[in-house]
Amino acid sequence: MLRLTRPLFQSIRSSTGLTGLAVHPNPLPELAEAYKSTLNLLSTIPEASVYRQGVEALTKNKLKIIQEANGDVATAEKKLNEGLIEQALDVAKDELSLVSKMIEWKA
């Protein structure tokens, strides 16, 4: 009898089960890049900004989780606690977009 383990299941996952959310072939590097871009943009906001402090702390924590996962998507999903890794990637991209808007609105 052959039993599917989670890592094998993930590698052959064809759907996230969520309408409009496709399976990403290699999400962790892209997620790490989104977090790094967010931190880079946040550095242009004054350090005293409460928004910067909150988002920076949260983003650094998430980036640390991704780096410590060592390429294991299941571990990253569990520790991030944001659902599927593709959902976490969407959240990261939305936050990056919001940081850009915050910079624009303050200017």
C-alpha positions in Angstrom: 0.0 0.0 0.0 1.3 3.4 -1.0 0.7 6.3 1.3 1.1 9.9 0.2 3.1 12.1 2.6 2.5 15.8 2.8 5.7 16.9 1.0 4.9 14.5 -1.9 1.3 15.7 -1.9 2.5 19.4 -2.1 4.7 18.7 -5.0 1.8 17.3 -7.0 -0.9 19.8 -5.8 -2.7 21.1 -8.8 -5.1 23.4 -7.1 -5.3 25.6 -4.0 -9.0 24.9 -3.7 -9.6 28.6 -3.7 -11.2 30.3 -6.7 -8.8 32.7 -8.4 -5.7 31.6 -6.4 -3.4 29.4 -8.5 -0.7 27.2 -7.1 2.7 28.9 -7.2 5.5 26.6 -8.4 8.2 28.1 -6.1 6.6 30.5 -3.6 9.2 30.9 -0.8 11.8 32.9 -2.8 9.1 35.2 -4.1 7.6 35.6 -0.7 11.1 36.4 0.8 11.6 39.0 -2.0 8.3 40.6 -1.3 9.2 40.9 2.4 12.6 42.4 1.5 11.1 44.9 -0.9 8.6 45.9 1.8 11.4 46.5 4.3 13.3 48.4 1.8 10.4 50.7 1.1 9.6 51.1 4.8 13.1 52.5 5.3 12.0 55.6 3.4 9.3 56.3 6.0 10.4 58.2 9.2 11.4 55.8 12.0 9.0 57.5 14.5 6.1 56.4 12.3 3.8 54.0 14.1 2.9 52.4 10.8 6.5 51.8 9.9 7.3 50.3 13.4 4.4 47.9 13.3 4.8 46.7 9.7 8.5 46.5 10.0 8.4 44.3 13.1 5.7 42.0 11.5 7.6 41.8 8.2 10.9 41.0 9.8 9.3 38.2 11.8 7.7 36.7 8.7 11.0 37.0 6.8 12.8 35.2 9.6 10.2 32.4 9.5 10.6 32.0 5.7 14.4 31.9 6.0 14.2 29.3 8.9 11.9 27.1 6.8 14.8 26.2 4.6 12.6 25.6 1.6 9.9 23.6 3.4 6.6 25.1 2.3 4.6 23.1 4.9 6.7 24.4 7.8 6.4 28.0 6.5 2.7 27.7 6.1 2.3 26.4 9.6 4.5 29.0 11.3 3.1 31.9 9.3 -0.5 30.8 10.2 -1.9 32.7 7.2 -3.5 29.7 5.4 -1.8 28.5 2.2 1.6 29.9 1.2 -0.1 31.4 -1.9 -2.4 33.4 0.5 0.6 34.6 2.4 2.2 35.7 -0.9 -1.0 37.7 -1.7 -1.0 39.3 1.7 2.7 40.2 1.3 2.1 41.8 -2.2 -0.9 43.7 -0.8 1.3 45.1 2.1 4.0 46.1 -0.4 1.4 47.9 -2.4 0.0 49.6 0.7 3.5 50.8 1.8 3.9 52.4 -1.6 0.5 54.1 -1.2 1.4 55.3 2.3 4.6 56.9 1.0 2.6 58.6 -1.8 -0.1 59.8 0.5 2.4 61.3 3.0 4.3 63.1 0.2 
